[in-house]
């Protein structure tokens, strides 16, 4: 069946192979012809040339026989063209094929390729028509994979529906260093949400029945306000509008959701109060933001972009202002239209209030921390400031990040496989006596310890003192992981013994993980037992049962004249 059921087309008898002048087998040439998004005037000159020269024109269609590809190229088809309609056995329905949907499609593609191969073996030129571009979600690619290694082949590129949609919207799709993400709407909703949250700009294809899930994913990713909808771009029945206003029951398969360039939707950069002790890039323009302001506190993980979660990546891309310690801001790619307010690492409270002040003026603000923002980082400072007037009504969100402890542990093996405690050795915000007591308590409890902020230029004695305290409860050969700049260019991960821990090997970029009595080190690979291979460290998830002599005694029943528990 074809686009016009009343039309008559030349059909081929079973072709016979032909030979060239030397007696060798002469085969035809295969073309994958991109027709563009739908408007015949957007076909390329080369596409028209190939169709004119072809002996056979093949095109895909559903079982109803109407082929969009054929309708686009109809003006260029001749009466003497041999037409090969490749009719899908199933599209959105069900099938009784023993191999299910995939089995039915695999069989169809194999049979279609065999039909085209017969023409090629007979020396005929075959043009397979494809909407958009043949190798961009096109049905032609299934023929290409089965035939291109056997016959001379040329692919004629076409204008994609992505380009057509952006043109019809009149909105920049990507700009500068932005990255375009193209997604099929058939992905699971959670996967769509994660990818959209981290995207600069995106296009979601193959809507139709997937539209409700796609819309939810766009909304959960925080992009619904700027998302656009395009249906049948450049074709009859074209429709554009806001994705949020689109009726799900009206959405056909040939439609796309477009999340345009973030640069295009950001307002002009505006001046702001100078950040405390800042290195601020303020730009120029009006002082108000794009709408309701908010503060999102994010963690970049221990190093650069590879450690960002999709949610954090999306929040950073959506922000109008970035506020943070300069070292951490440098991990975030520069985006046109964003303002960056860097400051020293000793002005956390001032930095938090500065971010909240920006949000009060309607700005979308991301406060940037390293690691996880809730672990010895900026989340506490922001929430503390936001709990007091005049910031109580400012929306604040905290997004998790990969901690330094988790990163160092993963590099070394699995030392945090059982119960562990996390302590900071810095005495800048709490007295050393408190730190020492907590170290003793954790050591007595036989917990693995992750020790942050172990030393700096002005603090070089805490590591030595902590080692002494721990040796009161741990064996000298207890493994200690020293992770420095994990994920960064100067990454170093070493395993030493507690008694050999050298304070001179430790600085503020180092995290220490001190094993428990159960933590094990093993050398794997290398073929030399205890000497060769890589040393790894891990802590078993099981803990030995206490011996009867050390089992806790049951609580005695209180005597009649004993005080009540609340009075003891």
N, C-alpha and C positions, 0 to 999 in steps of 0.2 A: 504494500500500500504506500501511497505517496501523499504529498501535501494536497494535490488536486486529484481526488479519486476518479474524476471523469477524464483525466488526461491519459493519453497512451504514450508509452515509452518503449524504446527498443530494448528488448531483453536478449541476453546472450545464451546461445546454445553452449554446451560444454566445449570450451576452447581447446584447440590442439596446440601443442608446443611448436614453436618456430625456431629456425636456425639462422645464424648469420652466414656471411659469404664464405667463412672458413669451415662451415659445418658444425660450429659450436652452438650450444643452446643459447638463444637470445631471449632475454627476459625484459619485461617492461619495467617502468620506473614508478615507484610509490611516492605519492605526495600527501602530506598532512597539511590541509589548507585551513588556516585561520580566517574566519569571516568577519571578525569583529563582534561588537556587542548586540547588533540587531539591525541597525540602519544600514541598508545596502550601500549607501554612499560612503560608509566608513570602511568598506573592503579596500585592501591595498591593491595597487596596480599589479603586483606580482600574483596575488590571489586570482585576479581576473584572467591574467595570462595563462596560469596553470590550468584553470577550468576550461579555457578555450582550447588548449592543446590536448586535454585528456580524452582518452577513449572511453573510460569508465568513470562515472561519478557515483560515489557511495556516500551514504548519510545514515545516521541513526534516527530512530523514531520510536515512540511508544506503540503499543498495540493498536491504538486508534488510527495509526498511519500518518498523522500529521507531523511533519518534520520541520522544526524551526530552522535548522541549517539549510534545508532545501529552499524554504521560503525566502531566506536572505539572498541566496544565489540564483533564484529562479530566472531572473532576467538574462543570466549568462549561460543557461542550459540550452542545448541544441536538440533538435528532434532526433539526430543520429547518435546522441549520447546513450551509452548503455548505462542504465541506472540500477544501482544495487541498494535497495532499502535494507538496512540492518535493523530489524525490528526486535526490540528488547522483549524477552519472554515474560519479564516481570519488572515492575518499577516500584510502586508503593504497596502493591497487594501481596498476597501470599502465594506460595508455590507448593506443589506436591512432589517436587524433584527430590529424589532420595538424598541429595547433598545439600538440601535447603537452598536458601537464597544464593549463597556463594557458589554452591555447586551448579545451580542453574545458570548463573552469570558466567562462570568459567567455561561451561559447555558452550554457551552462546558465543563467547569471544573466540573460542577455538574454531567453531563452525564458521563464523564470519571471516576469520583470518584465512581459513581454507578456501572460502569462496573467492576472496580477493587474490589469493596465491594462484588460483587457477587462471585468472586473467593475466597476472604478471608472467606466469610461465608461458602464456600464449603470446607474449611480447606486447601486451597492451599497457598503456599508461593509465594508472589508477589514481584518482584524486579523491581522498576521503575528506569530506567537509566537516568542519568543527566550528561551533559558535565560539566567539572569543578567540583564545589562543589554543592551538592544538595540544600543547603540553601543560596547560594550566587548568587542572581539574577537568580535562577534556576526555571524551570517550575515545578519541583517536589514539590516545597513548596505549590502549590495550592492543590495537592493531600494530602499532609501532614496535612494541616489545616482542611481538610474535613474528614480525616480518622484516624489520629493518636490518637484521644481520644476514638476511638471505637475498635481499634485492637492493638495487640502488635506491636511495631514499633522500627526499628533501622535505624539510618542515618549513612551511611558510607562516611566519608569526602573524598574529592578529591583535587588534586592540582588545584588551581584556575588559570584562564588566567592572572591574575595580577602577580602572582609569575612566571608564564611561560614567560611573556613578559619581566620582569626584568632580568630573567636568559638569555634570548636570546639576550638582549641588553648588558649583561655583565656590568651593571651599578648599583651601590647600589641604592635601592629604598628609604629606610629610615635608618637613623643612629642616635645613641645617643638618645637625647630627641626629635627628630623630630616626627611629626605626619603625618601619611599617610591619605589622603583624597581620597575616591573613589566616583565617581560621574557618574550618567547616562547621556549620551549625549543628552537625551530627555528633560533635564531641559531647562527652558527659558534661552536665551542667557545672559540676565542681571544677572540672578541668578548664572549661570556658571561663569561669569566674577568675581562676588563678591567673590565666594567661591575659585576660583583659585588664586585670588589676595592675599588671606589670607593664602593660603596653604603652608606648607613646601614642601611636595612632593605630587603628585596627579596622579591618573589614571582616565581617562574618558573612559567609556565603551559605547557600543551600538552606534557605529558611523554610517557608511553607509550614509543615507540621512541627518543625523544631522551634518556631518563633516564640511560643510562650517561655520555653526554657532559656532561649537566647536573651529575651527581654529581662528575665529574672537575673541572669548572669551579669548583664550589663548594669542593672541596678545595684546588685550586690558589689560590683566592682567600683561603684561610685561614679559611673560615667553616663548615667541615663540622661542627665540634663543637657549634655552636648551631643548625644547620639542622634544620628539621622537615618532615615529609611529611604531606600530607592528601589522601585519596582519597575522591571522591564525597561531599563535605561536605554534610551534612543529608539525604542520600539513603540509601536502603537499600544496605547494603554499605559504609557509611562506615568508613574506617580512618585512624588517625593514628599517628605515631610518629617516631622519629629518622630523618632522611634516611640517615644512615650505616648503619642497620640494615635498610634496605628492600631486598628482593630485586628486582633489575632486571627479572626475568622476570615479575613479578607486577604491574607498574605499568601501569594503563590510561591512556588519553588524558585522561580527566576526573580529573586529579590535579594537585596543585601542590606546589612546594617553597617553603617559607617561611623567610626569614631574618629573625627578629623584631627588634624594637627593640634596639639596642645598649645603650640606657639601662637597659632591663629586665634585661639579663644582666650588667651591670657590678656589682661589689660596692659596698657603701657606701664613700664616701670615707674614707680613713684618714690619720692623721697621719704625717709622715715627717720625717727630719732636715732642718733648714733648709738650703736650698741656699746655696752660697757667695755672699756678697754678694748675697743673693737678695731677690726680691719674690715670695714663695711663697704660693699659695692652697692650703692643706693640707686643709681640711675636717675631718671627725672620724670616728671609728670605729676598727676594729682595724687593725693595721699590716700584715697579710699580704695578698698579692694573691690573684688568682683561681686560680693554678696555677703552672706552671713559668714563672719570670721570664725575660725576654729584653730586649735593647736593640736597637732599630731606629734607625739613623741616617738621617734623611731630609733632602732638600733641597726647599725651598719654591719654587725658581726665583727669579727676580729680583724678584718682586712678590707679588701676592695669589693667590686661589684659581684664577684662570684658568690659572695656570702650573703647577699641581700635576699630576703624572701620576696615573692611576687607582691605581697600586700605592701611591704615597705617600699619596693621599687615604684609601685603605683602612687603611693602617698608622696614620695619625693617628686615624682613627675607632676603631680597635681598642685603642688605647693607654689604659692607666689613668693614666699620668703623662706629662706633657710637660715636657721639660727643655730650656732653651736661652737664648740671648741674648734679652732682653725684646723688642727690636724685631722679631725673627723670630717669637717666640711670638704677638705681636699679629696676625700674618697668618693665624693658625689660628683658625677659628671656635670659640667656647666651646661645650663640650658638657657637659650635666649628668652628674655623677659622675666627671668627669676632674679631676685635680689638675694645676696648672700651676706650674712652678718657674722663674721668670725670674731672670736674673743678668746681671752686667756682661760686656762683650765681652772682658775681659782675664783671665778666670779659666777658660780652656778646660780645663786639666788637672783642676782641682778640680771643674768641671762634669761632666767625663767620669767621674771616680770617684764622684761623687754619683749619677749615673745607674746605674752598675754596682752600687752599694750597694743601690739600690732594687730592681734586678733580683734580687739575691741574696736578697731578702726575698719573692720570688715575684711582683713587680710586672711588668706589661708596660709598658715605657718607650719613648717615642719621643724621641730627641734631635734637636732641630730646628735646621737650618742654613738659611741663604739659599743660593740658587743650587744648585750640586751639592755635597753634603757632602764629597766627596773632593777638591774644588778649593779650596785655602786655607780649609778649613772644619773641622768637628768630627770627621769620620770618622777622621782621623789621631790626634787626641787620644784618642778612645775606643778605637781599636785598640791604641794604645801602652799605655794603662792596662790593657786587657783581656789583654795579653800577659804580664802579671806577676801573681804571687800577690797577693791571693787571688781574682782574677777570671778565671783561665784557663778555668774551666768554664762561664762565663756565655755563653749564645748571643748573638752579635752579628751583625746584618745591616746592610748598607749599601745604600740604595736611591738610584738616580741622580736627578738633577734637572736642569733647564735652567740652563745656566751664564749668567752675566752677559755673557760674551764672545759666546756664541751669540745671546743675545737682542739685544744691541746690533748685532751684525753683521746679523741679519735685518732690523732696522729700517732700517739704512743701505743694504742691498743684499746683497752677497755678498763682503765683503772677505776672508773666510777660505776662499776657494775653492781655494787652493793651500796649500803647506806653511806652517805658522806656529808660533810659540813663545809660551808663556804665562809671564809673569814677574810677580812682585809687587815693587813699588818700596818696600815698607815695610822699613825697616832695624831693626825692633823685634826680629826673630828671626834676622837674618843681617846681617853688616857691609855697609856701602855698597860697599866695594871688591869684594866678590863680585858684587853687583848690577851694578856698572859693567862688570866683565869679561864677565859674561853678556850684557849689552846689546851690547857691542862684538862679541862672537862671533856673536850672532844677526844683528846688522846686517851684518857681513861676509859672512854666509851668505845674505844677501838674503831673510830670512824676514819675513813679516808678523808683527807683534808685538801681542799683547794684553796690556796693562799694567794689572794690578790694583793697588788701594791706592795710587793715585798721590800723594795728598796729604791732609793734615788740618790742623787748627788748629795742631798742634805740629810738623808737617812740611810746610813750604811751599817747600822748595828743590829737592826731588828732581826735580820735573817739568822745571824749568829746566835742571838738570844733565843729565838724560836727553836733553833736546832737543839740547843741545850735543854729547853723545856720538854721537847718531844722525846729526846733520848732517855728521859726519866721513865717513859712508858713504852717506848718502841725499841726494837732491836737495832743495833748499829747497821745491819745490812738491809733495813727496810728500804724498798725502792722509792726514789723520788724522781718525778718527771719535771724537767726544766723546759718549759715551752716558751720560746722567745719569738716575737713577731710572727706568730703562726698565721699562715696565709699570705704573708707579706714577702717582699724581696729578700729580707734578711732572716727568713725563717730558720730556726734551729730548735730541734727537739732532741734532748739527751736524757738518758736514764742514769742516775748515780745512786750511791748508797747514802743513807741519812748521815752516817758518821763522816762521809767524805764531802758533804755539801759545802761548797766554798762560797761565802757571801760575795766575793769579788766577781763571781760568775753571774750575778743576779742584778737586774736593774728594773726600772718601772715598766719596761716592755716585756717583762718575764712573768709568767705565772708558774707557781709551784704546785704539784700534786703529790702529796705524801701518802704512801700506801698504808693500809692497815696491817695487822698481824697475818691476815689471810692473802694479801696481795702477792701475786706470783710474777716472776720474770722468766721468760723463755727465749732461747734463740731458735729461730726457724730458718731453714734453708742454709745454703752455704756449704753443706757437706762436711762440716768439721765440728759437729756436736756443740760443746759449750763455747767454742771459740769463734766459729764461723757464723755467717748469716746475720739476719736482722734480729735485734733484741726487742721483744714486745713485753708489755706489762698488762695484767688483767687481774681483776678482783672477782672471785667466785660469787655467784648470787646466793649460794647456800652458806650458812654460818654454822659451825659445829655446835651441837647441843652442849650445854654446860654439864660438867661432871657433877655427880650427887653432892660431892663435898662443897661445890661452889653454887649449888642451886639456891635460889632465894627462899628464905623461911616464910611460911604462911603467916599472915598477920594474926596476932592473938586476938581473941574475942575480948572486947572491953568489959571490964568488971562492972558490977552494978553501980559501984560508987566512983567509977572513972568519969572524967568530964566528957561531954559530948565532943565528937571530932571538931565541930566548929569552934569549940572553946579551948582547944589545945594550943 
